Amino acid sequence: MDATPLASRRAALDVLMACLDKGQPLDDALGRHTGFAALDPRDRAFVRLLLATTLRRLGEIEEVLDGLVEKPLEGANAAGAQALRLGAAQLLFLGTPAHAAVDTSVRLVEDAGLHHLKGLVNAVLRRIARDGAALLGDRDPARLNTPVWLWESWAAAYGEEATRAIAAAHLIEAPLDLTTRTDTDFWAGQLEAEKLPTGTLRRTGGGHITELPGFAEGAWWVQDAAATLPARLLGDIAGKRVADLCAAPGGKTMQLCAAGANVTAVDISGRRMVRVGENLARSGLTAELVTADAGKWTPPEKFDALLLDAPCSGTGTLRRHPDIAWLKEEEDVARLTLTQDRLLVRAADLLKPGGTLVYAVCSLQEDEGPARVEALLGRDKRLSRVPVQPVELPGLESAITKDGDIRTLPSMWAERGGIDGFYIARLTL
């Protein structure tokens, strides 16, 4: 067998095990895998597609496998379970030729020392290759691929119909969104991209990011359309002192710099802050970079405006990070709300009188969004909400809540490819 297809699938198996068996975020597991980095670009793209599809469709895959495997493959046999998932994803959703998907999966368990599973893996995957459509049947993809706790929390917040639309949006690979430093219309043409009403450029075509026009000179950076909205709510910030708390990976910092602000970017992770610096340098932008816990940081003077994109569960980004659905639990949300409260209290104390604070989370969980802002307003009577106006959110007016905040859902802009789920509120001191 050609070593290349086996090498790519071996990397996928290692990363899937790191993710689902050890709880590592997918992007972190990929970044740490030396074998993945050694693959050529085409094979790396295949690995990413295979992993994303497996995680995006994990509920359906498990339903099919549960009907074909009598005893769960756990403990020492865990690699066999993940090899079956990868094989099933290729056969059910990627259209991989049966011989390639089956043979490589059998080789994976053999190489893992699980010789006793070769027959099982071969038989199960050959059955899926033969009867895949029938095995999937009329199952409910939106429901099956959404953990119960997430479905129930979304249904309580948004209703069953909206929840189904959100879950359906998560099954579709997200397009590539780009934010330009300047000359958005020019780069729309160069990149063959659609200019969204909010100003983001959206590409649906393929191609490696580093090879696209404008990458080398830092003319644009990758940033979901919803992620651009918090910085936009600060309005005209040219010449103002603005802090970006929890700044990594730096997309919002670059937005603020491009708007002419004097920016201080703060993040607790030195490794992630290095990435912010690299992104700024590539784009020819400058900011003061501070590695610190934003909840304890004491700057020499206060700020005219402050953006807090707080650590959160990330459940609004399942289109791009399907692993989150299987790695996060309700307990994580409860723990994160304590961090969000601490950061909000500190952020308010860093504002000058009359200053503006924008709070954002890429989460669909209500406890991480409006509940946190209401708690802050109840605690700090100096603050008041500044409602978002429809003119500030062209094309997404329906995302403005009754309180004047923003709540984007992945099902919005469905005809354009969707958008990440964000909650955003604007406050003034």
Secondary structure, 3 states (H helix, E strand, C coil): CCHHHHHHHHHHHHHHHHHHCCCCCHHHHHHHCHHHHHCCHHHHHHHHHHHHHHHHCHHHHHHHHHCCCCCCCCHHHHHHHHHHHHHHHHHHHHCCCHHHHHHHHHHHHHHCCCHHHHHHHHHHHHHHHHHHHHHHCCCCHHHHCCCHHHHHHHHHHHCHHHHHHHHHHCCCCCCEEEEECCCHHHHHHHCCCEECCCCCEEECCCCCHHHCCCCCCCCEEECCHHHHHHHHCCCCCCCCEEEEECCCCCHHHHHHHHCCCEEEEEECCHHHHHHHHHHHHHHCCCCEEEECCCCCCCCCCCEEEEEEECCCCCHHHCCCCCCHHHHCCHHHHHHHHHHHHHHHHHHHHCEEEEEEEEEEECCCCHHHCHHHHHHHHHHCCCCEECCCCHHHCCCCHHHECCCCCEEECCCCCHHHCCCCCEEEEEEEC
